[in-house]
């Protein structure tokens, strides 16, 4: 019988396959890339590795501390939240279409998308992914999962800042107006 975590992992695998396959078909030449994101990503990853080494050395049991009791309710809640988050990301990916990229870049003919979930939040793919991370953390129930959630949020925030910089450069006042119209970068009506 499959565990809750195996089900969540399977959901993620299907999501990633469906998310990336259209990108293979929709190759558009790149107008501009951001190198800033790559530098910041490296620094975040390095900080995570250092933190993991320090914790493993001085407090090896701290990260496996259970903060949510393992139960069928926690497992099912995690699955439902993961599905909801990845569904929201998939909806955003559909609206972004051929302009989507895993890296921070502007493609030739790039348009500013303001439809679907982009009317609610400026970065709905990341919103959905973070929701899915919350689902996984609930199902796992250990402190390490919530630490990973915070690290995931920080790395996504770095990427959002790099994307905003490149979008502002490309779209200028149109992007500033979009930011005024849709205030939330990642959490609707909050941040």
N, C-alpha and C positions, 0 to 999 in steps of 0.2 A: 504494500500500500504506500502511496506517495505521501511524503510529509508536506506540511504547509510551506516550508522553505523550498522544497523541490517544485511545488506548484508555482510559487512566486518566481523561481528561477526560470521555469518553462515559459511563463508569461513574458518575462523580460527577453528571453531568446526570440520568441515569436515577434515581439514588438521591434526588436533591433533588426531582424530580417526584413520585416515589412517597412521599417523606417528607412533603411539604407538602400534597398533595391531600387526605388524610384530615382535615387541620386545617380545610379549607374546609367540610367536611361536619359536623364535630363541634364547631361553635361553642358554647361554654358561656360564660355570663356570668362576668366576672372579679370575684373578691372583693377582691383586693389585688394591687398591682404594686409592684415595687422600683425606685426611682429611683437607688439606689446603683450598680447595675450599669451604668446608662447613663453616669453620671459617670466611673466607672473605665474603661469601654470607651473613652470619648473620650480619657482621659489615656494609655492604652496606645497607641491609634492615633496620637496626637500624638507620643509618644516614638518610635514606629516611623518616622514621616515624618522627624523630626529626624535619627535615626540614618541613614536612607537618604541624606539630603542630605549629611551629613557624610562618609559613606563614598564617595559618588559624587564628592565634591569632592576628597578627599585620597587615596583608594585605589580608583579606579574599577574596577580589575581584580580586586580582592580577592574580591568576591562571586561571580564567575564561575569561581573556582578550582575545578577538578574534584577532588573528594575520593573519589569512587567512579568507577572507570573505566567509560566507556560500553560496554556489552556486552549481548548478548541475555540473558545470565543476570541481569544487573542489571535489565533491562527486564521480564522475566518475573517475577522476584522482586517487583518493585514492583507489578505487576498483581495477583499473588496476595495480597500483603499488603493492598493497597487493598481488594480484594474481601472479604477476611476481616474487616477493620476495619469496612467499611460494612455487611457482613452482621450483625456483632455489634450495631451501632447500630440496624439495622432490627429485629432481634429485641427490643431494648430499647424501641424506639418502639412496637412492637406491644403490649408489656406495659403501657406507659404509657398507651396509648390516647388517650382524649379529654382527658386531663389534660396532654398535651404542649402546649408553647408555645415559640416561638422567644425570647420575652422572659421575664424572671423574674417569675412571677406565680402566685397561687393562684386557682383557679377555684371557683365556687360548687359545694359538694358534694365538693370535692377529697378524695381518699383517698391515703394513703401506700402506694405500690406496693412490694411485697417479693417479687414473683414473678420467674421467669425469670432474666435476668442481674442483676436487682436483688438477688439472693441472693449474688452474687459480688462486686459492686462497687456503690457507691451512685450512681455517675454513668456507667452503661454507654454511654449515647449518646456522651458525650464520650470515653470510652475508645476506642470504635470509631472515632470521627473522628480521634483522635490516631494510632491504628494506621494508618488510611488515609493520614494525612499522612506517616507514616514510609515507607509504600510509595511514595508520590509522590516523596519526597526521595531514596530509593534509585534510582528510575528516572531522576530528573533528574541526580543525582550531583554537583551543584555546591554549594558552600558556602552560597549564597543559599537553597537549599531547606532546609538544616538550620537556618539562622538563622530562616527562616519557621516551621519546626517549633517552635523554642524560643519564638518570639513567639506562635504558636498555643497552645502549652501555657500560657503566662503569661496570655493573655486568657481561656482556658477556666478557669484556676484562679480568676481574678477572678470569673467568672460563678458558679462553684461556691460560693465564699464568700458571694455575695449570695443564692444559692438556699438555702444552709444556714441563713442568718439568717431568711429568710422561712418556711422549713419548721419551724424551731425555734419560731418565734412561733406558727405555726398548730397544730402537733402536740405541742409541749412534750415531756413525758416519753416519749411514743411514739416521737418522732424520736430522742431521746437513746438509747433502747433499741436502735433500729435502727442507730445509729452504733456502739454497743457490739457488736452482733451482726455487722455488716458493717463492719469496720474500714477497709477501703480505699475512699478517695474516688474514685480514678480508675485506679490500677494495682493489679490484684488482688495481695494479699499483700505490697504494698510501701507505696504512698502512698494 
